Amino acid sequence: MKQLYTLVFLFSFTIAFSQSNYVAENFDYTAAQVLTDNGWTAHSGGTTNPVSVSDGGLTWTGYIGSGVGNAALVTNTGQDVNKRFGADISSGTVYASFLMKVNAKTSLGYFFHLGYYSNTTTPV
């Protein structure tokens, strides 16, 4: 599931095909709100440790998304959420970028992935 440490990340997707931005997420929501209240869909983990908004974005000199918006707080194991691209992508290259803050190192896990939907509502 997710790593045992807290991850705070700010990310945006950029798609090279037609140089369009299909998803940009700056987490411009009220701190402590869960992402599922803001257009994200939970796909596993139920409501255990829901992914929430953390006040204040991350910064990195020279990064275009530095200091923009807030951040998402991912803790331990629990809820997994996803957000669909604004349009279906059937060809081309997908690029993703984000800032991440790791507070502690523990065992293996994941916190980010790209995938596809097997139908209109279910990610694979």
Sequence and secondary structure as in RCSB ss.txt:
>XXXX:A:sequence
MKQLYTLVFLFSFTIAFSQSNYVAENFDYTAAQVLTDNGWTAHSGGTTNPVSVSDGGLTWTGYIGSGVGNAALVT
NTGQDVNKRFGADISSGTVYASFLMKVNAKTSLGYFFHLGYYSNTTTPV
>XXXX:A:secstr
   SS EEEEEEEEETGGGEEEEEE   S TT BGGGTT EEEESTTSS  EEESS    TT TTTT S EEEE 
SS  EEE   SS   SS EEEEEEEEE    S   S     BSSSS B 
